[in-house]
């Protein structure tokens, strides 16, 4: 009887998986297709081939903070009539819906509608002119939307599988937690300093701390001075007189962001090795550990000469959002502010309109 019950359960499970709901959609959501940072645009010829090609130019912008030109996304386009079952399982989709039934241009989005993980943005507009004008003002929202979606996917992957050795080291040295890819397997410790690197030295993670004195900490110049002093001591070159430093500050982009509902100072720029022909991009998060009156800096940097760096840099950048300060460890899991909500889209859209 036990064997019979087991086989009946297997048959029942198979029947459920093969069945459809009332909308004709399979209960089992298929895995989405496409590569990270690849976007499928559903738009007719009139829109896509228009003189301004507004959406294409938005998606085709450069990724900030990289030493060479790299586009934000790989872009594919399909006509609405060809948007069939195969195309609908793409991981990132933008549907352009231009009809005179609409009174203004608006965004809306759906998550995991036909596949998982998946994000679909629909842009509704009354005319091609309004559509182009809207994107000229709010195009960055589209870029940020899908960049966040991809980073959230990477964070979910890290939650399931990350380098436990790095997490243990960070916990013992700083009483913090962070998730980084398993490829980082070489470590170096210093005073209030930690460096992890891959065997090829292409992927790197740095963490350091120092006392919090005043808000001058959150300026470009203070950041450069502090970073250069820390890196000079802890990341020397192959010969005497060689050490890491921040490249020309004109390439530096700094802004205030929110991580886990708290303030953070984000800096993106280029690093170089003093007296040596080495360099690459970096991104840093500067955060305040109020409980211990100190600043915690987490940084990802890449050394990958002659090769594209966008995907590897964004993969490491996603890890910075997983940092938990001591107080955050105690309260357990906190949603990462990098997540996407309709309220965030509407807020950012409103802020852009005011600006």
N, C-alpha and C positions, 0 to 999 in steps of 0.2 A: 504493500500500500504506500509506503514511503517513496519508493521509486516511481509509482504511478503519479503521486502528488507532485513530485519534482518535475516530471515530464509535462504534466498539465500546466504547472506554473511557467515553464519555459515556453510552451505553446501560447499561453495567454500573453506573456511578455512580447513575444514575436508579433502577435496579432495587434497589440496596442501600438508597437513601434511602426507597424505598417499602415495603421489606420490614419485617417485624416480628421481634422476638426470640421466644424460647420463651414468654415471659409475655404475648405479645400487645401489647407496648409498642413504639411506633415508635422506631427507632434515633435518629432526629432528634428531639431534645427541643424542644417548642414554646416560644416565648417566653411567659413568665408574664404574666397580666393583673393589673389593679388598679394603683392609684397608690401612691407611697411612703407609708408609715405608714398603710396601709389593711389591716385584718385581717378575714378571713372566719372566723366561728365555726361549727363543725358541732356542733349540739347539739339534742336533742329539746325539745319544749315543756315537759316537766316540769322539766328543768334550767334552761332559759333564762327561763321564766316563774315560777320559784320566788320566794317572798317576798323572799329576800335578793339574788337575781340576782348572785351572788358574782363571776362572771367579768366580767360587764358592768361592775360597779363598779370592778374592777381596771383594765380597759382604758380606762375613762372618766375616769381621773384627769387632773389638770392637768399640763402640762409645767412643770417648775421653771425659775425664772429669767426668765420672760416678764412684761412689764408688765401684760398682761391675761390672762384665763382662756382657755386653748386646750387642747383635749383631746390626750392622748398619741397616740390613733389614731382613724381613721375606722372604724366598726364595722359589719359586715354579719353576718347570721345566716341559716343554712340548715338545714333538718331533715336528718338522716342519709339519709333516703329520697330526697332531692333533691340529694344530693352526687354529681352525675354527672360525665361527661367534661368538660363546660364549666366546672363549678365547680372541678374539680381542678387547673386550671392557674392558680389564683389565687396571687399572690406570697407572701402570708403567711396561713397556715391554722392554726387551733387546732381539734383534734378532741377532743371531750369523750366519754369512754368510761366510763360508770358501770355496773358490773355487780358482783354479789355474788361473782363468781369471784376477785376481787382481794382481797388481805388488807390492803393499804395503798395510799395515793395516791402515784403516781409520775409523773415527766415522762419522755418520750422524744422524740427528734426525728429528722427525715429531711430531707436537703438535696437539692433538685432531683429529687424523686421523679417528678413528672409534668410539670414545666416548669422553665425556667431564666431568671432566678434565682428560687429558691423555697425557703422554709423552712416546714416543717410540724411543729408541736408537738402531741403527743398526751398528754392527761392522763387517766390511768387511775385510777379510784377505786372502792371497794366500795359507796359510798352517797352520796346527795346531801349528807348531813350532813358526812361526812368530806371531801367535795370542797370544801364551803364553808369548813370549818375550816382546811383546807390552804391555800386561797387567802388567807385572812385573815392567815396567817403568811408565806406565800411569794409573794404576789401581785407584789411588786416584781421577782422573778426573771422573771416573764412579760413585764413591761414592758421590762426591760433586755434580755431575749433578742431581742425583735423590733426594739428600737431599735438594738442592735448589728448585727443582720442588715442593716438598712437603711444604717447607716453603712459597713459593709463593702462594700456594693454601690457606694456613692458613692466610696469609696476606690479600688475597682477601676476605676470610670469615670475617676477622676482619673489613675490610672496610665497609662491609654491616651491621655487628652487633658487636659492642664492648661496653665496659663499659663507658658510658657517664660521670658517676660520677668521674672516674679516670681522664678522659680527662679534665674535668672542674677543678679538683684539681691541676693537673699538669700545666694547663694554668694559674691559679691564683697564684701559688707559683713560677713557673719558666718561665712563658711566653713561654712555649713549648706545643707541642701536642704529644700524643702517644695513641695507641690503644691496649687495653688489654682485655682478655676474661671477660665475665660477672660474672664468678665464684668469682672473687676478689671483695669482698663487705665490708671488714673491713679496716678502714684507721687509720693511725697515722701520725701526723705532728710534725716536729721539726724544729730547725733553719737550713734553707737551706736543709731540709730533708723531705722525704715523703716515707711512707711504706704502701702498700696495701696487703691484705692477704685474702685467702678464709676462709670460716667458719671452715674448717678442718685444716687450717694452712699448707696444703700441697703445695699450689701454692702461691708464694710470689713475689712481685715487690718492688724494692727499687730505689729511685732516690735522688741524692744529688749533690751539686755544691760547688765549691771553686774557689778562684782566680787563674788565669793562670799566672804563673811566668816564667817558662822556660821549655825546652823540657825534663828535668829530670822526668817530669810527666809521660812520656811514657816509663817507665822501670818497671820491675817486683817489685823491692824492694820499689820504691816510691809508686806503687799501693798498695802493701801489707800494708805499714805503714799508708797510708791515709785511706784505707778501714777499717783497724782494729781500728783506732782512731774514725772514724765515727760510726761504728757498736757498739763499746763499750759504747758510750753515748746513742745511740738510740735504740738498740735491746738488752736489758738486759734479763737475765734468770729469772726463778721463785724465786730464792733466791739471797741474796747479794753475790757478788763475781762471779756471773754467767753472761756471756755476749758472744755475737757472735764474733768470730775471724776467720781469714783465717787459714786453716790447713797447714801442712808442705808444703813449697814452691816447693818441688820436684814433687808434683802433679799438679803444676800450669803450664798451657800452655798459652803463650801470643804471639800475632802476630798482625801485621798491616793489616787492612782491609779497604775497601771503603764502605761507607754508603751514599747513595744519592749523589754520586760523590765527596764526601769529605773524608778526612782522619779520621780514627777511630782506637782505640787501643782495641783489643778484648782479654779478659782474661777468661779462663775457669779453674775451680779448685774445691776444696772441702772446705766447711766451717764446723766449729764445735762450740759447746757451751762450753766455758771455765768452767771447774769444773762440767760438766754435760755430760751425755751420749747422746747427740744430735748432728746431723750433716747431711750433704747431699751435692749435687752438686750445683754450681752456674755458671752463665756466665754474664760477664759485658762488656758493651761498654763504652769506655771513649772517649768523643768528645769535640771539641773546639768550644765554642760560641764566635767567634771573636768580634762580635758586642758589647758584654758586658765583654770582657776580662776575661772569666771564663771557667772553665771545668765543663761539665755536665756528670755525670755518671748515667747510667741506668743499673739495674741489675735484673736478675731473679734468684731466688733460690728455691729449692724444699726440703721439709721435708716429706718423705714418707717411713718410716722404714719398712723393710721386703718386700717391693714391688718394681716392676720394675719402672724405672724412665725415660726411654728413650723418650717415646711419650710425656709425660707431660712436660719434660724439653725442648724438641724441639718446642712444642707448645708455651711455654713462650718465647723461644729464638727468634721465628719469630716476636714477638711483639716488640723486641728491634729495629728491622729494620724500624719500623714505626715512630720512634721518629723524630719530626720536630723541629729544633731549631728556634728561633725567625725569623731569616732571611729567613728560608725555609717556614715558615708559610705565609710570605708576598707574595712569588712568586707562591704559590698554590701547586698543586700536582706535586711531582717530582718522576720519576720512581725509584723504589728501586733497588740498584745495585746488589741485590741478584738475579736479573732476569737472565735468560739463553739466550745467543745468540750464533750463530755459531762463531762469532768473538772471543768471550770469550773462547770457547772450543779450537779453533785453537791457541789462545794466550797461554793458559795454557799448551796445548800439546807442543808447541814450547819451552816454558820455561822449561818444564820437560826434553825435549831432550837436552837443553843446560846444565842442571844440571847433 
